Structures are given as C-alpha cells and as structure tokens.
Amino acid sequence: MSQQGHLRRLDLQTGDDVDIRPAEAEGEKLRFHWNSAIAQDPFDANTIYFGSQYVHRSSDRGDSWTKISPDLSSNDSTKQKYGQSGGLTYDVTGAETHTCILAITPGKVEEGLLWVGTDDGQVQLSRDGGESWKNLTAEIKELPEGAWIPQIIASEHSAGEAWVVVNNYRLNDYAPYLLNTRDYGRKWTRVVGEGDVAGYVLSFAQDPEVEALQFLGTEYGLYLSIDGGEH
C-alpha cells in the first residue's frame, strides 16, 4: 500500500504484481488516508475490506470491489480543503487527506460484524456485513470530539466486546485513551486514563487463548495486564 489508496497484490511465488485499488465512480472523489484501513475477513480468506470514506469489500482478493457503507466520516467540508494547497504548484502528497477511515476490524467470533474508526472521531458498527450501520460516537461519553481512531480491536473471545484506541495529541491532548464495550457499543468504559500509563495509547492486543491477558502499547512503553485490564 502507498498513499492516496494505491494498493497492490503480490504473488510471492510467481512475482505477479497487480493494482487492486478500488475505482472511483464518475464524479466521485475517494478520500484515502496515508495508511488506509485494510483487513481480511476471518471467516473467508478471499474477502478483504479497504477504507476510503466508505468501506469497500472484495470477495476475490481485490479483483473487484463493492461499496458496502455510506460515508462513515463526519464529512466535514472544512477539513477537506487540502486540495487548495500550493497556489500555482499543487502541493498535496496524500498525507493531508482528512475525514476518512483509519480502522476496519471484522469480528472474530460473530460473522458479519464490522467495526470502523475514522480520523475525525467517528466509531461505526455493522452487524450484518455492511447492510446497515450504527454510529456509536454519541454513546462514547469520554471520546474527545474529532479525535483519531487508529485502531479498533475485536475480542478474541466475546462477539460483543471491542476496544477502541484513541489519539488526540494532535489537539494537544496527550492523555491515554482506551475504551471498552462488552455489548456491541451500547455502554462504554474507559479502561485506561490519566495516571494509569505513561504516554498516549498507540495499540492494544488481547491474548487469543487467555482472555484476561492483555497488552497495551503507548508512546513511552509496553504494558500488560493479567486481570482483564483492571491493572
């Protein structure tokens, strides 16, 4: 993958290399992050998901794509003026693209479950493979407005459980945020806050065998919990 949504599939045995970036419809402009969201379906190895402002799904490893969501970002036009930069010389590399999807996470326990996070503070969920979507943002009381959602982790053990990693340091908020739901986003708990760890949260993982064993990566270190995030 490279900026502006360019995506290639490489056959490691033959060296065959093919462009599989989703095509834009006539009159449409897809917004891709510098590192676009991509995921493989845990129930079907040939199915992959790719994120612009929409979720794109391919059931043939990228040879064809179907758009399975509306715009899941805030679609705030004031954050989409990067194309006006540079004057006479166009000066946009792709790193400036905003209001697009950062994370796509298929559920590992329940087929058809899809979690999505954006770079403008939106958390979205589909439980039917993209047929319908629910915006959970307003339900997450401790989610800073407009924060980045770089990672959503679906539980290895419970279908309704997920963790949301939040970055807000771009707005001078260096607090650590890790949010957890156990009921498909109806209720949320902030499991990591100020004073718990050093540095803002960058990543999280749950052990696939031991449910209570969890790992947390921050700007300054690696942490683990053996009691399901209590300590």
N, C-alpha and C positions, 0 to 999 in steps of 0.2 A: 504494500500500500504506500501511496505517497499523497501529498497534499491535493486538495480540490477533488477528493473522491476517486482518484485513479487507483484501480485495483486490478491485480493480475493473478492468474492461477498458473502455478509452475508444476510440471510433472518431473519429479526428482529422478526418475529412471530414464526418460527419453529426452529431457531438456525442453519439451514443448512448453511454450510460454504464451498465454493468451490474455487479452484485455477483457475483463468481465465487469467493468464499471456500468451501473445502470444508466440507461439512456434517458435524456430529458425529452419530455413531450414538447410538441410545438408550443412556443410561447412560455415555456416553463423554465425557471431557473432553480436548480437544486443547490442547496447550501450544505456543503460538506466541511466538517472540521478538519484541522491539520491531521489529527489521528482519528479517523471516523470510526464509529462503533461497528463492530463486526462480531458475529457469534455463529457457532454451529449448533444445530438442533440436537440435543442429547438423545432424541428418540429416532432420528433419521440422519445419518451421516452425510447424505447428499444435499440436505436442506441447510441453507445458510441465510443469515439476516445481515443487512447492511443499512446504516443510518445516514440519511441526509437530514432534512427537517421531517422526513417521513421514514417509516420502516419499510424497507424493500425486502422481499423474500424470494429466494430462488430454490427450487426443488431439484435442479440439475447442476449444482456446483457453480452457478453463475452464468450459465449459457443463456438463460432468460430470467426476467425479473417481473414480479408483481408487486405493486404498491399496496400495502395492507393496513395503512393507517392514514388519518388526516395529518395535517401539520401538528406535531406534538409539542412544538416550542411555544413560546409566548407570541411569536411572530411580530415582535415589536419593531416597527419600521425605523424607529430612532436608533436601533442597534444594527441596522443593515445598510449603513452608508459607506462601507469600506470601498465600494466601487467608485467613489467620488475622489479617492485619494490620488495625489500625484500631479494634478494640473495637466500640463502638456504631455508629460511622460507618465504613463499608467504605473502605479506603484503599489500593487497588491500581490502578495505571494501566495495567499491562501490561509496564512496564519491569522489573518484578521477576521475571517468569517465567524459570524456570531448567530445566535438563535438557531442552533441545530443540535442534533442528538449526539451525546457523548458515550452513552452506555446502552447496550441491549443485552438483556440477560434472560434466556429461556429458563423456565422452571425445570429442575432436575427430577422432581418427584411426580408432578402432575403435568401431563401432556397438554400443550396449548397455552400454557402460562407464559406471558412475556412481560418483563419489567423494562421500563425505559427511563433514562435520565438525560436531561439536557444541560447545556451550558448557561442557561438562564433560569435555573431553579425549578424546572418542571419535573414531576415524578408521575409517570403514567403506567397503567396496568391493563393488560388484556388477559382474560381467562378463556378465550375461545379462538386462539390462534390469530388474532387481529381482526376478527369480525366486528368487535365493539371495544371501546376503550373508556377507561375511567381515569380522570385527572385527580390524583390523590394529594396534590400540592397543598390545598387548603386544610387538609386533615393533619398536616405535619406542623404542629404549632411552633416547634423550635427550629424550623428550617428558615434560614435567612432569605429574604426576598432577593431573587436574582442570582443566588449562589450557583457555583458549578456543581454538577452531579457526575463526577468522573467514573464512578463505579457503583453498581448495584450487585449484591451477592445473594443469590437464591440459596436457601438452606439445602444442605445435603440430605436432610432427614425429614423435614416437615414442609408440605406443599405451600402452606400459607405464610411461611416465615421468610423474611428477607432483611438484609442490612443495606443501608444507604450511606455511602461515603460522601461527605460534603466538603468542598473547599470554598472559602470565602476570603482568602488572603488578598485577592486582587482588589478588594474593597477595604483593605487594612484591618480585616478581622482575622486574626491569627489563631483563634480558638479552635480546639479539636471538636469535630462533629462526627459522630457515628450514631445513626438512628436505626431502630429495630421495630419491625412489626411481626406479629405472630398470627394475624387474622386477615391477611390479604389487604392490609393498608387501612383498615378501619380505625385502629388505635396504634399509636406510635410511642416509643420510649427512647429517650436519648441515653445511650449506654456508655458513651464517652463524652466527658465535658471538661471544662477548665479545672486544672489541678490533678486530673487523672493520669495524663501522659504529657510528655514534652513535645511540642510541635504540633502542627495541624495534621490531620489524618490524611494519608495517601492511599492506603489499601487495607483490605481485610480478607481473611480466609477462615473457613470452618473446616475442621478435620473431617474427611469423608467417613471415618469409622467411629471416632469418639465425638459425640455431639457437643460435649461441654468443652472440648479443646479448641481454642480459637486463637488466631494470630492477627496482630494489628501492626501495620507499618505507618510510621509518622515521618515528618521531616527530619527528626533527630534520632530515631531509633526503632528497634523491633521489640514488640511486647507480645506476651502470651497470657492467656487465661485458661485455667483448668476447671473453672466453675461457671462456664457459660456466660462470661462477661461481667460477673459480679465484682471481680477484682482483676 
